Each structure stands twice: as C-alpha cells, then as structure tokens.
Amino acid sequence: MKLNYKLWLEEDNNRLFGDGPADILRLVDKYGSLRKAAAKINMSYSQAWQLIDKLEHKLGFKLLEKQVGGRNGGGSTLTAKGRLLKDTFLKFRSEARRQMSKLEVKHFTKSFKEKLKE
C-alpha cells in the first residue's frame, strides 16, 4: 500500500496548471524546443501546442516565446512568467513530495498495514 496524490493549481474550481504542463515547460527550457519537449513525453507537437495555447488563454499571459525557423531552425524559450510559474510549481511539488512522504511514514505505519490484514 502506497500513498498517491496529484497537485495542481486551480481557479474557480477549474484546473489551470499541474504536473503535465510543468513537465512540458521544464523540457522546453532544457531542449529549447516545444517539438523536442513533446517528443520526450510521447506527445504530438500539435497536442503540445494546443495545450500551451489553451493554458496561455486560461492564465492570461504567454508561457513561451517562439522563434520561427531560419538558418538554425526554430525553437521556443520560456517567458519570464512562464519560467516563474514552472520554477515555483516544481519547487512546491518537490517540497510537497518530501512532506507527503514524511506524513505517509507517520500515519500509514507497518502496524497500521498489519491491522488491515487481520
């Protein structure tokens, strides 16, 4: 038995941002390309583009700056707000995981699990 959970930001009971978008932004930041980021998580470029577009409309600001083709090809970089959102969410997620792990050990003890098997 293991505790599992998901984290996301919401507004007016509507999901705005969570693990998937945070991971895509992290990969765009790493590879400089939405296409490469999407490929790393087995998502089509068009799906990734639609996700980013939908998020930008919901949030009211741009997450990515896009550079169109040319000699060195195109690419994408995070906007300042996109980077702030990604970094803050990933730091929060990391800290939340550490805390949830501590709480799991505290509450779902070996003795608890054994009592359930009785």
C-alpha positions in Angstrom: 0.0 0.0 0.0 1.4 3.4 -1.0 0.0 6.9 -0.8 -0.6 8.6 -4.1 -1.7 12.1 -5.0 -1.8 14.8 -7.6 -1.2 18.5 -7.3 -2.4 21.3 -9.5 -3.3 25.0 -9.4 -6.9 25.9 -10.0 -9.1 29.0 -10.1 -12.9 28.9 -9.7 -12.8 25.1 -9.4 -11.1 24.9 -12.9 -7.7 23.3 -13.2 -5.1 25.8 -14.5 -1.7 24.2 -14.2 -0.3 20.9 -13.0 2.3 18.2 -13.5 1.9 17.8 -17.2 2.3 21.4 -18.2 5.1 21.9 -15.6 7.0 19.0 -17.2 6.5 20.2 -20.7 7.8 23.7 -19.7 10.7 22.1 -17.9 11.6 20.1 -21.1 11.2 23.2 -23.3 13.6 25.0 -21.0 16.0 22.1 -21.3 15.8 21.5 -25.1 14.8 24.9 -26.4 12.0 23.4 -28.4 8.4 22.5 -27.9 8.6 19.8 -30.5 11.6 18.1 -28.7 9.8 18.5 -25.4 6.6 16.9 -26.7 8.6 14.0 -28.3 10.3 13.3 -24.9 6.9 12.6 -23.3 5.5 10.9 -26.3 3.1 13.7 -27.1 2.5 15.0 -30.6 3.7 18.5 -31.4 0.1 19.6 -32.2 -1.2 18.3 -28.9 1.6 20.1 -27.0 0.9 23.3 -29.0 -2.8 23.1 -28.2 -2.1 22.5 -24.5 0.2 25.6 -24.3 -2.2 27.7 -26.3 -5.1 26.7 -24.0 -3.0 27.4 -20.9 -2.0 30.8 -22.1 -5.6 31.7 -22.7 -6.7 30.5 -19.3 -3.8 32.2 -17.5 -3.9 35.4 -19.4 -0.2 35.5 -20.3 2.3 33.9 -22.6 4.3 30.9 -21.4 6.6 30.6 -24.5 8.3 32.8 -26.9 8.5 31.1 -30.3 11.3 31.6 -32.8 10.3 30.7 -36.4 12.7 28.5 -38.5 15.6 30.0 -40.3 19.2 29.0 -40.7 19.5 27.4 -37.2 15.9 26.2 -37.1 13.2 27.5 -34.8 12.7 27.0 -31.1 10.9 28.1 -28.0 12.0 29.7 -24.8 10.1 30.4 -21.6 8.8 33.8 -20.9 9.7 35.3 -17.5 6.2 34.5 -16.3 6.4 31.0 -17.8 9.7 30.4 -16.0 8.4 31.8 -12.7 5.3 29.6 -12.9 7.3 26.5 -13.8 10.1 27.0 -11.2 7.6 27.8 -8.4 5.4 24.9 -9.2 8.3 22.4 -9.5 9.8 23.7 -6.2 6.5 23.4 -4.5 5.9 19.9 -5.9 9.3 18.7 -4.7 8.8 20.0 -1.2 5.2 18.6 -1.1 6.5 15.2 -2.1 9.1 15.3 0.7 6.4 16.3 3.2 3.9 13.8 2.0 6.5 11.1 2.3 7.0 12.0 5.9 3.3 12.1 6.6 2.9 8.7 4.9 5.5 7.1 7.1 3.9 8.8 10.2 0.3 7.7 9.5 0.5 4.6 7.4 2.8 2.6 9.6 3.7 -1.0 9.4 1.4 -1.7 12.4 -1.5 0.1 10.6 -0.9 -2.1 7.5 -0.7 -5.2 9.6 -4.0 -4.4 11.3 -5.7 -4.1 8.0 -4.6 -7.6 7.1 -6.1 -9.1 10.3 
